[in-house]
Amino acid sequence: MGDVILTMKGIDKSFPGVHALDHVDLEIKKGEVHALMGENGAGKSTLMKVLTGIYSKDEGTITYEGKEVEFSNPREAQDAGIVIVHQELNMLGHLTVAQNIFIGREIMNGKLIDDKRMNEEARKLFDQLGIDIDPKETMSRLTVGKQQMCEIAKAISHEAKVIVFDEPSAALTEAEIEELFKIIRDLRDKQLGIVYISHRMDEIKVITDRVTVMRDGGYVGTLITKDCTKDDIINMMVGRVIYEDPKTESAVAKDAPVVLKVEHLNAGRMVRDVSFELRKGEILGFSGLMGAGRTETARALFGADPKESGDVYVNGQKVEIKTPQDAVKCGIGYLSEDRKRYGIVVAKTVAENSTMASLENYMKGLFIDKKKECQVAQEYVETLKTKTPGVDQLVVNLSGGNQQKVVIAKWLVRNCDILIFDEPTRGIDVGAKSEIYQLMNELVAEGKSIIMISSEMTEILRMSDRIVVMCEGRKTGELDIAEATQERIMHAATLRD
């Protein structure tokens, strides 16, 4: 490793109600691969967005090549030689490989774009990286791995000196990962500074020189990779104080009936042979890192995405769920992690949203019985303590926590016995969180059953009776709450076949 090329010191960033970065430090040297690690929401991406000018920092300094800098947009950062290869590929599928690499800075011949020159320059980049890709190929025809290589070529074309890889291997096969590592080692040998963001412990040990760990928006520490163990990194990632007491034993009777049984569910790359059971009155937590396949499993079960194979049993009866309507008829409700896209219609009122899943019960001939609709909506406003001036208030005007309560009301009005809560407290304040936890406990006490998907370890340990852990589309662990710890969950969440 060479001299320090980039230092971020005391970086602080707040958004309304959220202290996203709390005086974070990061140092990158020439010729090193530096892992940036932490649980979901630790602040890794926010820190990189501050570095590349997507966000402005509130405090702190960024020193690059010996000079203090502050970029006002990603283009400025790119021009200076700092480039991000994003997890979500930013390529236009209908253009050629070369056109994507030089988009926005096309090589011109007079007033016309010089495709021939761009193809030649793209070919030189690929030769430099040792990659065999045709610059004239349409981007959409390439595998995800090849598209990733094109992103790297694009980064190199900016004469990058620091490259940030954000979860680069998430969508790659084993062979493609090997190819990626070969390129990263080659870039390291050419004295580039590389930031490698990943949740995959085994990759960190293979490809990185140092590891910086973040937790809850703060800097925990930096380790030399070869001198530390996987356990050392995990302990740094999850070693925060748990403010809510975790559940110490399951509240579900051993002989409680199985209300939902899923056998060998397959749906695309992210749901591979998933099997589990849900008992009456149980909160079954689904844990795992980003991209583990938890939401995809829920959507396939609910009929929101097509499944390839697998059997579903509700109360012992085999059921065919091909659409969300089929799931609702079977007594299953789904609270999506993206409530604004899938949970509520923000331009409609609290009353209209509350009865949306059971509208047939509120019809009077061809018309909706507005009086009856408002009565039931008001009942649930009071039950859930939803803060709204009235049931005729548009949902768009409510806070995130109160919008979530409207989504919950929708499924309670429908009287679903099985509820899937996907990230139920994401983006809501502590007070509303506590109320939703209380509500979930009340629901299972009444005999309803809940699948809770959460990226917050404290939430999983506080609420679950049993925990299913997933990694890369597969179930890699199942723990009774009595034996569950953050370390055990994290181990299962980073297992690979």
Secondary structure, DSSP 4 states (H G I P E B T S, - for coil): --SEEEEEEEEEEEETTEEEEEEEEEEEETTEEEEEE-STTSSHHHHHHHHTTSS--SEEEEEETTEEE--SSHHHHHHHTEEEE-SS----TTSBHHHHHTTTS--EETTEE-HHHHHHHHHHHHHHHT----TTSBGGGS-HHHHHHHHHHHHHHTT-SEEEEESTTTT--HHHHHHHHHHHHHHHHTT-EEEEE-S-HHHHHHH-SEEEEEETTEEEEEEEGGG--HHHHHHHHH-S--SSPPP-S--S-TTPPEEEEEEEEE-STT--SEEEEEETT-EEEEE--TTSSHHHHHHHHHTSS--SEEEEEETTEEE---SHHHHHHTTEEEE-SSIIIII--TTSBHHHHHTGGGGGGGEETTEE-HHHHHHHHHHHHHHHT---S-TTSBGGGS-HHHHHHHHHHHHHHHT-SEEEEESTTTT--HHHHHHHHHHHHHHHHTT-EEEEE-S-HHHHHHH-SEEEEEETTEEEEEEEGGG--HHHHHHHHT---
